Amino acid sequence: MMLASGTKVRVKLDWPETRGPCHIRTPYYLRGHEGVVVRHLGDYPNPEALAFRAPEQILPLYHVRFPMADLWPDRHGNNSVLVELYESWLEAA
């Protein structure tokens, strides 16, 4: 399923590193936060699986924008953070 630009999403509040060895490309400070899909960047092999030579899983990759004030409440203004996230880390907001 490809997410459209403007779709509100939440980064899954998941901590796979507590379940054993893993390779994570999703910044911990985004987990549980809501953002908006800016654009679909293409479909790519999941680096979290490739790190362990697991079978390649092709996943959609997106630019997702987060208001900086939501991530760090002591920040003010209209600044935002733009991050590349694989769809496996996103859920409906």
Secondary structure, DSSP 8 states (H G I E B T S, - for coil): ----TT-EEEE----GGGGSS----S-GGGTT-EEEEEEEEEEEE-HHHHTTT----EEEEEEEEEEHHHHSTT--SS-EEEEEEEGGGEEE-
